[in-house]
Amino acid sequence: MSDSSHINTKAVHAGELKDHTFKSAVSPLYPSTSYAWDQVDIKRYPRYFNTPNQEALNKKIASLEMAEDALIFTSGMAAISTVLMAFLAKGDHAIFQREIYGGTYHFITTQLNRYGISYDFVEGNNIEDFQAKIQNNTKFIYIESPSNPLMRLTDIKAIADLCKSNQVLSMIDNTFASPVNQNPISLGIDLVIHSATKYMGGHSDISAGAVAGSTAHIKQIWDAAICYGGNLSDHTVWLLERSIKTMGLRVKEQSYNAMRLALHLKKHSEITAVHYPGLGSHPDHNLALSQMSDFGGMLSFEIRQEEKALDFIRNLKLIKPSLSLAGIESTILLPSVASHALMPREERLAQGITDGLLRFSVGIEDFNDLTADIDQALLQL
Ligand SMILES: *Cc1c(COP(=O)(O)O)cnc(C)c1O
């Protein structure tokens, strides 16, 4: 194992704990919340994010994101809120992309003003629009690429360069791409955040979050993190380490299925639009080619009879309706009644989130079974 190892080698081996007593093949689990304070190098405690299993997983995630260090949290939102508060104080300003995860948007709009922190949102992915919002007190620019549910991309290197030349931090939510398909640190981004509940966990049975970056930045986040207490239990840490070992295989298959499905859906007479960065028709396809190693397992599409979108979902036999995403099972969601239900209809339509738009999290099932399920559900409309 070295820094130049392939992603699957890192996913399996990076950070693994050695068992010198029994020589086990996998990391032993240390569930202890109490460790010696005398004659030890490190004072260990779960909320210090430094139990043996936590340290091992921090190393694995850092390795996967080509970062110096990383921290794992109890949810994606625990990671996001802790990171934001670690770098913001009264009088500061931050810039956020508007098309971000709903929970992040909610945190920004309900919490930051309470602490005397100001912010601006930027609609779309135009770099000049981000530049125009930079003020003397701006601390960072925060983006999400690919975005949900239209899979729009933002030029990650251009954002990183803009931040460097203005001496502000750059942050990205890299959940949708996963470290398998996109490594923002190699493009110059300072901090990479994940909802590990999604592709890292990958089986829809773990809630976790992570951030990766330089040793100095992670230290600053750690100072806030031990106060907020969003550390992940060692049992879940161990399970997440186990899950990440197959992330490369899972995401590769999901991306492969998604590309073939996007092409299949595009040809279907009942489907009016397919949003997938792998398609030449996608507005950010060239950006995808330059900054992603594959196009990912998330796509969305619009059905012609949009008033029958819920009927379509109910007709599906294999693909499940589900709020979350990125599991090995295929799931589908209707943003207009689920993730974006609280957004006023006019605003939602202005963002391109139509009543018939469906977000599809592609699993590892056989491609032919997935298309057969979609085709029979459309035929019944
Ligand atoms: C799910 C998600 C989050 C929040 O993660 P939780 O684990 O649910 O707290 C943040 N960003 C993106 C892109 C997500 O999909």
The ligand as a Gaussian input file, in Angstrom:
#p B3LYP/6-31G(d) Opt

LIG

0 1
 C      -27.615000      12.995000       2.210000
 C      -26.776000      14.155000       1.850000
 C      -26.248000      15.021000       2.815000
 C      -26.578000      14.886000       4.295000
 O      -26.103000      13.710000       4.821000
 P      -26.788000      12.956000       6.075000
 O      -25.919000      11.771000       6.252000
 O      -28.203000      12.655000       5.694000
 O      -26.726000      13.912000       7.230000
 C      -25.419000      16.041000       2.398000
 N      -25.135000      16.226000       1.090000
 C      -25.627000      15.433000       0.137000
 C      -25.274000      15.684000      -1.283000
 C      -26.466000      14.366000       0.470000
 O      -26.968000      13.581000      -0.499000

